[in-house]
Every structure is written in structure tokens, then in C-alpha cells.
């Protein structure tokens, strides 16, 4: 399970709903969730902003709060 998947699960968000919140395609979000695509720092910051977490937390550089 990716960090992103873990955070979405904690917030009870589906990939579809999260994609809508971020203004991204559902397929892109699912690629990040499955680990088939690596988060760039720019994208991690965007997703983290929507989730209210630090980008470093999504890419595994710091422990969860």
C-alpha cells in the first residue's frame, strides 16, 4: 500500500472522489495509488495540499502525523 493510499483510506476517500477534488484524471490517481507511477514533487505538493498533509509524508520522507 502506498502512502497516498493509506492517507486516502484514513480520510475515507475513494480514488474517484480524490481525483475530482484534485482536478486530475481518475486513471492518473489510480496509477499513483497502485505504485505504477511515481509522484513528482510538484504533483505530491498538489495532492498533499488537497489532503491537508505534507508532500514529504506522501512520498515517505517523514512519518505520519
Secondary structure by P-SEA (a helix, b strand, c coil): ccaaaaaaaaacccaaaaaaaacccaaaaaaaaaccccccaaaaaaaaaaacccccccccccccc
